[in-house]
Amino acid sequence: MSDVDTAGAVEKMSFEEAMAELDQVVARLESGAAPLEQSIELYTRGTALKAHCEGLLKNAQVKIEKITLDEKGKPASTAPFDADD
């Protein structure tokens, strides 16, 4: 599989799929059992998976809004997500 194919495949993954594979990549790298060339490939794949997950999380955060209610309890407006609230 070429780097272009690999990047395309990663871009099509859901967050959960990418995280699961990233966990596997990290475990294989931490085990130290992979030969050098395979370790480099795993590291490259892990980097792509990590970037993809970060992008998905950033997109999700942008979409998250909290709903403010009027005095009747009906949605009045939305406000940007603030994790500190």
N, C-alpha and C positions, 0 to 999 in steps of 0.2 A: 504494500500500500504506500503510495507516495505521500509527501507532506501535504499536498493540496487535498488529496482524498481524506487524509486524517483530519485536517482542519474542517473540511466540510462535514464529516461525520460527527465531529464534536459539536459543531454549530447546530446540528439537528437534534441533539440530545436534550432531554428534559434535565432540570436541575438535579432531580433525584438520581437519574441514570449517571450523570456526570460525577456527582459526589460519590456514588458507589464505586465507580471505576477509579476515581482518584484515590479512594481509600485502599483499593487493591494495589494500585501503583505504588503508593507510599509503603504499604506492607512489604511488597516485593523489594523495593529499594532498601528498606530498613533491614531486611533479612540478610542482605549482603551476598546472597547466593547467585545473583545474576552476573553473567560475564560483563566485562567493561562495555562492549558495544551495545548489549541489550540494556544495560543500565543507562547509557546515554539516550537510547530510544525511549525508555521508560520515563526518564527525566523530562524529555521533550514533550512527550504525551501528557505527563502530569502538569507541565506548565500550561499547555493548551487547555486542559480540563479546568485548572484553577482560574484562568482568565475567563473562561466561559461561565463558570459559576459566579464569579464576581460580577460579570456583566448582567447576568440574569437577576442577581440580587439587587443591583443598582436599579435596573428597570422596574423591579417589583416595588422598591422603596418609592420611586417617583410616582407610581400609580396609587400607592396607599394614601388614602385621605380619611380624615375623621369627619363624621357628620355632626353638624351642630343642629340642635333642635330648637324650634320656637317655643313660645309659652304653652302651646297646645300639644307639644310633643311630636310635632311633624317636622320632617327634615326641612331646614331653612336654607342651609348653605353647606359648603364643604370648605375645609381648610387643609393646607398641606400637612402631611404627616410630620409629627415632631416626637421623636423617640424619648425626649426628656419629660414629656407630660405625664 
